Amino acid sequence: MLATRALRLVGKRAISTSVCVRGGHGVAKVEDYTLPNLSPEQASLKEKEKGSWAALSDEEKIALYRISFKQSFAEMTQGSSEWKSVVGGMFFLIGFTGLVVLWQRKYVYGPVPHTFEAEYKEKELQRVLDMRMNPVEGFASKWDYENKQWKK
Amino acid sequence: MAHPSQLGFQDAASPVMEELLHFHDHALMIVFLISTLVLYIIVAMVTTKLTNKYILDSQEIEIIWTVLPAVILILIALPSLRILYLMDEINDPHLTIKAMGHQWYWSYEYTDYEDLGFDSYMIPTQDLTPGQFRLLEADHRMVIPVESPIRVLVSAEDVLHSWAVPALGVKMDAVPGRLNQTAFIASRPGVFYGQCSEICGANHSFMPIVVEAVPLEHFENWSSLMLEDA
């Protein structure tokens, strides 16, 4: 009664705040708790299961298993070849992206600033070392000022 | 300044920045540990052959994974607050400089003793002498004496800017109509670069900050020369 009052207050939406077996769409599925509809052979097998299990043959045990479970452990854990197509597609798209980047560099972008020329970069490097930039653990700390070379 | 493709911080040029470096090491270590643990758990969950559909709850693990993150957060918060309060200590500066942000340059005023003021514009790329750093050099640097506490009052004349020098561990927003104060000590001489850190229009990326820390006599010579030129 409380539930119907609450539903009227909140609106005419369908609410499922608890596991409703009747609803059929909760976390607990009815198939997890009940047996499926059994054929006559399966029903008689289930009766036989109530006796001693040593009396069951291997095929009967497997048939009983198949009533309750869709797949065996081996079937469940077997892999597929899907990963090959995924990885292949991934590499293809990466390669295609590389082509797009190369095309852009050739046909879209303008020239880089003159500060990227090798001669300029040499002077820049010399200046960074002369100014002792990051002398503690960074750039200039890796240069041997006495022997004028990078530290080994 | 940073070298190309540098990922980490620049070397500290002030005591506060040193503290920040150590705190960053501490926090990053914690982050790496947590990430490694989570990645391990994910890989273990994805590759296990075990199944269990009927777990409903577990009080023990819920307690652990609530208390442990709280403890970790405290371990991060304590050093963090320590540095926060350290940055706010009374510092009795030797020199006060006003850094005013404009569109699109900085101007510095040294008015403790005389009336010294000048603008600091970025050197355009085509005007660089070979070896200068593109987009970082300015025509006039903010020169300060080394190993002296400096107070910088940051404000703006038009729109929001932000005065930042990473090597000194300093960043302060420049708000028009407001005076923001920050302070630092340059522990070693050198040139320290920074860039405007609040979007301010078309040339926001082209108004750098250059601080030069020099011995006191050199600073005095420089300020005399600047006063003559003015």
Interface residues (C-beta under 8 A of the other chain):
Chain A: D32 T77 P113 H114 T115 E119 Y120 K123 E124 Q126 R127 V128 M131 R132 M133 N134 P135 V136 E137 G138 F139 S141
Chain B: M1 H3 Q6 Q10 D11 A12 K49 K53 T125 Q126 L128 P130 G131 Q132 F133 R134 R188 G190 V191
